[in-house]
Amino acid sequence: MKKIIAVALLALFTMTLSAGAAMAADEKINLNKATREQLMTVPEMTEEIADGILELREENGEFVDIEELMDVDGVDAGKLRIFKKFLKVEAVGGCNC
């Protein structure tokens, strides 16, 4: 009986994680429209990185490629890998070229 309960709980936990990952993939935050508050919901995001993203967007215009985040202080390859799961780049002002 204990094994059945353990297996059921494990299955429920796995489904919950899968649903959360699927939801995150469907609802990625567009870097070209994101607010500081939205950016702060991303795992591993710090206030300094969020501010740096907004400053970079203000200075250079819309992001064209998510790899541009490497130009933000505090973003390394590991953080970028995480951010790619939650962030996307889509044009807001017409041409994203």
Backbone as a ProteinNet text record, in pm:
[ID]
protein_1_A
[PRIMARY]
MKKIIAVALLALFTMTLSAGAAMAADEKINLNKATREQLMTVPEMTEEIADGILELREENGEFVDIEELMDVDGVDAGKLRIFKKFLKVEAVGGCNC
[TERTIARY]
82	0	86.7	193.4	281.6	348.6	380.8	444.6	348.8	222	122.2	107.3	101.5	89.2	213.1	331.1	454.9	459.8	419.5	419.7	318.5	201.1	98.9	146.5	209.7	261.7	372.6	458.8	565.2	507.8	407.2	342.8	277.7	208.7	144.4	248.1	357.3	464.5	524.3	548.5	605	511.2	380.9	284	278.4	288.5	285.8	406.9	524.8	644.2	633.4	582.5	567.8	470.4	360.8	261.9	322.1	400.3	464	563.3	640.1	737	665.5	557.1	482	420.6	367.9	307.9	414.2	533	638.9	680.4	685.2	724.4	621.4	493.4	387.3	376.6	422	403.4	536	627.9	756.6	736.8	822.8	816.6	897.2	836.5	903.2	998.2	1126.2	1226.2	1198.9	1132.5	1108.8	987.2	913.5	798.3	803.3	896.7	899.5	920.4	847.6	868.9	968.4	1016.7	1108.3	1040.6	914.5	840.3	827.7	802.6	793.4	928.4	1034.8	1166.9	1202.5	1158.3	1191.5	1123.7	1029.7	965.1	1048.4	1150.8	1234.2	1335.4	1347.7	1446.5	1587.4	1665.2	1803.4	1815.9	1703	1706.6	1734.6	1820.6	1846.1	1797.4	1784.8	1743.9	1844.5	1972.9	2077	2068	2043.1	2031.6	1907	1794.9	1670.3	1690.1	1752.2	1778.7	1872.7	1972.6	2065.6	1997.6	1902.4	1827	1747	1680.6	1600.2	1687.7	1803.9	1896.5	1949.1	1984.9	2034.5	1927.9	1804.1	1694.7	1672.1	1682.4	1664.3	1775.2	1897.7	2012	2018.1	1985.7	2007.7	1880.6	1765.8	1641.4	1608.3	1517.6	1468.9	1580	1562.6	1651.2	1619.3	1721.6	1705.3	1727.6	1817.8	1854.9	1871.2	1826.1	1834.4	1979.5	2071.4	2213.7	2266.6	2197.1	2237.6	2238.7	2170.2	2169.9	2310	2399.8	2537.7	2608.5	2552.3	2608.6	2568.8	2481.9	2435.3	2526.3	2576.6	2659.3	2583.6	2652	2592.4	2533.6	2521.6	2467.1	2584	2589.8	2689.8	2617.5	2691.8	2632	2529.1	2554.4	2460.3	2328.2	2336.3	2213.4	2139.4	2212.8	2148.7	2071.1	2129.8	2062	1929.4	1927.5	1804.3	1706.5	1756.8	1670.6	1601.1	1669.6	1610.5	1482.7	1468	1347.6	1227.7	1253.2	1146.7	1130.9	1229.1	1228.1	1231.2	1176.6	1179.6	1202.4	1234.7	1253.4	1154.3	1062.5	966.4	961.6	954.9	950.5	825.5	840.8	727.7	700.5	805.8	790.9	803.5	757.1	766.2	885.4	988	1107.2	1191.8	1233.3	1322.7	1452.4	1511.6	1630.1	1746.2
-119.9	0	126.8	125.3	241	264.6	155.3	169	232.8	196.4	251.7	401.7	439.5	582.1	658.2	601.1	666.6	684.1	579.9	587.4	691.5	694.9	791.6	934.3	957.2	1090.3	1130.1	1035.6	1064	1098.4	1024.3	1051.1	1189.5	1224.1	1354.8	1466.3	1448	1546.8	1565.3	1455.8	1461.6	1533.4	1505.7	1571.6	1720.8	1757.3	1898.2	1971.3	1909.5	1971.5	1983.2	1881.8	1884.7	1993.7	2007.1	2110.5	2248.7	2267.1	2396.2	2430.4	2331.9	2355.3	2388	2317.7	2344.3	2482.7	2522.2	2654.1	2761.8	2742	2840.4	2855.7	2745.5	2751.3	2826.9	2811.7	2878.9	3026.3	3063.4	3199.3	3270.4	3254.6	3321.8	3473.2	3543.5	3688.7	3747.8	3839.5	3905.3	4012.1	3995.7	4092.7	4234.1	4247.3	4380.1	4450.4	4383.1	4445.2	4431.4	4353	4317.3	4437.3	4435.4	4532.8	4473.9	4556.6	4509.2	4401.3	4423.1	4327.3	4192.2	4194.3	4068.7	3997.6	4072.6	4012.4	3948.9	4009.8	3959	3825.6	3782.6	3652.6	3537.9	3570.7	3468.8	3413.8	3282.1	3223.8	3274.1	3296.4	3344.6	3491.2	3560	3702	3781.7	3879.7	3970.8	4110	4197	4334.5	4401.8	4374.3	4435.5	4389.3	4259	4207.3	4262.8	4264.7	4318.7	4464.2	4542.2	4682.4	4693.4	4605.5	4605.7	4572.4	4480.2	4444.8	4564.4	4631.6	4748.3	4861.3	4881.6	4985.6	4953.9	4827.3	4787.7	4808.5	4774.5	4794	4943.2	5025	5169.7	5229.7	5184.6	5238.8	5191.8	5063.8	5003.9	4972.6	4997	4960.1	4813.3	4762.5	4626.7	4522.2	4416.5	4301.6	4229.6	4177.2	4098.6	3951	3924.8	3788.4	3778.8	3671.8	3655	3649.9	3614.1	3609.9	3747.6	3854	3989.6	4007.6	3920.3	3928.4	3909.6	3849	3830.5	3965.4	4072	4206.6	4271.7	4206.4	4260.3	4207.5	4299	4256.9	4156.1	4047.5	3945.4	3827.5	3841.1	3730.9	3651.3	3523	3433	3322.1	3228.7	3121.9	3041.2	3019.5	2943.9	3016.7	3144.2	3222.5	3234.1	3254.3	3265.2	3137.8	3023.5	2895.8	2889.6	2938.2	2941.9	3043.9	3162.6	3269.4	3229.6	3151.6	3109.1	3028.2	2966.8	2887.9	2976.5	3101	3189.1	3317.7	3347.3	3472	3443.8	3536	3525.5	3664	3669.3	3795	3798.9	3893	3917.7	4067.1	4104.7	4246.4	4312.7	4434.9	4513.7	4627.4	4691.1	4811.2	4788.2	4674.6	4649.2	4563.6	4624.4	4550.7	4514.2	4389.6	4343.6	4297.5	4392.5	4355.7	4447.6
0	0	0	81.2	86.7	-48.9	-118.2	-249.3	-349.2	-342.9	-433.5	-410.2	-284.5	-250.9	-296.7	-275.2	-315.5	-467.4	-540.6	-686.7	-734.8	-672.3	-709.7	-684.4	-570.9	-539.6	-636.3	-670.3	-765.2	-902.2	-945.1	-1073.9	-1073.7	-966.6	-955	-958.2	-887.2	-884.2	-1022.9	-1094.5	-1229.3	-1325.1	-1316.6	-1404.1	-1375.1	-1248.3	-1210.2	-1268.2	-1258.1	-1314.8	-1465.8	-1531.5	-1677	-1719.7	-1648.1	-1680.8	-1662.8	-1558.2	-1534.3	-1643.1	-1688.6	-1795.5	-1925.6	-1952.6	-2075.7	-2071.6	-1956.9	-1944.4	-1964.6	-1906.2	-1920	-2066	-2138.6	-2279.6	-2362.1	-2330.2	-2404.1	-2369.1	-2252.4	-2204	-2181.1	-2272.7	-2259	-2264.2	-2195	-2187.2	-2303.3	-2376.9	-2488.4	-2434	-2461.7	-2414.5	-2463.6	-2575.7	-2632.1	-2573.4	-2487.1	-2421	-2270	-2219.4	-2077.6	-1985.8	-1875.2	-1768.3	-1669	-1581.6	-1477.1	-1393.2	-1361.5	-1278.7	-1348.7	-1479.1	-1553.6	-1556.6	-1579.8	-1583.3	-1448.6	-1340	-1207.4	-1176.4	-1258.3	-1236.6	-1294.7	-1370.6	-1434.9	-1333.9	-1324.9	-1233.3	-1263.2	-1158.2	-1166	-1205.3	-1226.7	-1260.7	-1133.7	-1144.6	-1033.4	-1073	-975.5	-1004.3	-1097.3	-1074.9	-1156.5	-1301.9	-1321.6	-1458.3	-1525.6	-1454.6	-1511.9	-1552.7	-1465.7	-1499.6	-1619.4	-1625.2	-1737.1	-1869	-1865.3	-1985.7	-2034.9	-1942.3	-1980.1	-2031.7	-1970.7	-2016	-2156.2	-2179.4	-2311.1	-2418.4	-2385.5	-2480.7	-2507.6	-2404.5	-2419.2	-2507.3	-2485.9	-2559	-2704.2	-2727.6	-2859.5	-2936.9	-2878.7	-2944.8	-2919.5	-2999.3	-2978.3	-2989.4	-2911.5	-2923.7	-3053.8	-3118.4	-3239.5	-3208.8	-3114.1	-3079	-2927.8	-2870.5	-2725.1	-2677.4	-2767.4	-2733	-2692.7	-2730.7	-2692.5	-2540.6	-2468.9	-2322.7	-2265.3	-2343.3	-2297	-2279.9	-2337.3	-2322.1	-2190.2	-2113.8	-1985.7	-1875.1	-1791.3	-1677.4	-1592.3	-1558.7	-1472.9	-1549.2	-1680.8	-1760.9	-1818.2	-1780.7	-1837	-1913	-1964.9	-2046.7	-1967.3	-1839.5	-1756.6	-1737.6	-1706.2	-1689.9	-1821.8	-1930.4	-2060.8	-2093.3	-2062.2	-2086.3	-2010.3	-1888.1	-1808	-1865.8	-1897	-1947.9	-2078.1	-2161.1	-2288.9	-2269.2	-2154.5	-2126.4	-2095.6	-2056.7	-2010.1	-2091.1	-2174.8	-2250.9	-2400.3	-2477.5	-2623.7	-2681	-2810.5	-2880.4	-2997.1	-2988.2	-3096	-3120.1	-3246.7	-3282.7	-3228	-3184.9	-3136.1	-3232.4	-3278.3	-3360.3	-3509.2	-3558.8	-3702.7	-3735.7	-3792.2	-3834.6	-3713.8	-3706.4	-3600.8	-3667.6	-3742.3	-3820.3	-3791.7
[MASK]
+++++++++++++++++++++++++++++++++++++++++++++++++++++++++++++++++++++++++++++++++++++++++++++++++

